[in-house]
Amino acid sequence: MPQRLTFMDNATAGANAVLRSLRWRAGERIVIADCKDYGPLLAFVRS
């Protein structure tokens, strides 16, 4: 399945690409374990 792999500039870009590709509906929630050390992901999830 190499055709389904890609390289990203960094982990933030990869996480954003995945989260933005999902179809979120009103009222849905995301559960994250702990990202106090990973501010960009926390900022995206809160937006």
Secondary structure, DSSP 4 states (H G I P E B T S, - for coil): -GGG----SSHHHHHHHHHHHS---TT-----S--TT-HHHHHHHH-
